[in-house]
Every structure is written in C-alpha cells, then in structure tokens.
Amino acid sequence: MVDAVFYLVITIIQIVAELADVMLLSPDLRAAEKDLKELVADYHFLQEHGIHTVADLQANIERSKSELSALERERSDINNRIR
C-alpha cells in the first residue's frame, strides 16, 4: 500500500509537470514537484527492500535502528581501545 501511494504521487507529479499549460495550484504539489527525485529514490528504496505496508516500513525502521545501535556500540568499543 505504501509503495502504491508513492507510485501514484510520483506518476501524478510527472504527468502534471509534463503539461506545460497547467500550473500547479496546490503549494504541496509544487513542493512535491521540486522533490520528485527524492520521491523516486524513496520509491526505489521501498521496492528494493520489499516494503509494501506501513507495518513493513515500521519493521524496517526498527531493524535499521537496531543495526545503527550495534554500529554505535562497535564504534564506541573501538574508540575505547584506541585510547
């Protein structure tokens, strides 16, 4: 569901951006048009990691947090050994 929403937003922004005679009236859509590359990168991230629902996204966030925490502990241990 999350990836489908991203894909819809990206597609809508691309279609509207291609129409030269249409001006984006919504400030949110104008901002999203500027961030289109970032949205596309986010969409590819979701696809590469198999994230399709909010639950999948939450699980990925928790997994990333635990990996980051482990790396921070490892860095701290290395820094302590260096001293």
N, C-alpha and C positions, 0 to 999 in steps of 0.2 A: 504494500500500500504506500509506504513512504517513497519507494523508488518510482512508483507510478505518478505520484504527486509531483516529484521533482521533474520527471519527464514531461508531464503536462505543462508545467510552468515554463520549462525551457522551450518547448515547442511553441507555446503561445507567444513568448517574447521574441523568438526568432521570426515567426510569421508577422507579427506586428512591426518588427524592426525592418523587415523587407518591404513593407508597404510604405512607400515614400510619401504618399499623400495623407497618411494617417498620423496624427500626433498623439502621443501617449498623454492622456489627460490625468491619469492617476499618478500621484507622486511615487507610490510604491512600485508601479510598473516602470517608471523612469529610472528609479534606483536599481531595480532588478535588471533592467537592460544594461546598465553600466557594469553590473556584477555578473553578467552572463557567463564569462569564462570561469569564474569561481563556482557558479551553479553547475556548469558542465563538469568541472573537476569533482565536485561533491557527488554528482550523479554517478560518475565513473567509480568513485570510491565505494559507493553503496553497491554497485553492481559487482565490483571485484571482490568484495567481502561478503556477498550474499545477504545483504541487509534489505529485507522487504517489508518489515513491520516495525512498529515502534519498540516492540519487545526485543527484536533483533538489534535495533540500534542501542537500546539500553544495555543489552548483554555485551555489545562491542565496546561501549563506553566503560563498563565495569572491567572488562578484560584489559583494556588499554590502561586504565588506572592502576590495576594490579601490576602490569608489566612496568609501568613508569615507576611505581613504588619500589619494585625489585631492583630496577636500574639505579635508582637514587641510593638505595642501601649499598649496592655494589660500589658506586662511586664514593660513598662515604667511607666504606671499608678500605678502598684503595688510597684515599686521601689520608686516612689514619696510618696506613702502612708507610706511606711516603714520609710522614713526619717522624 
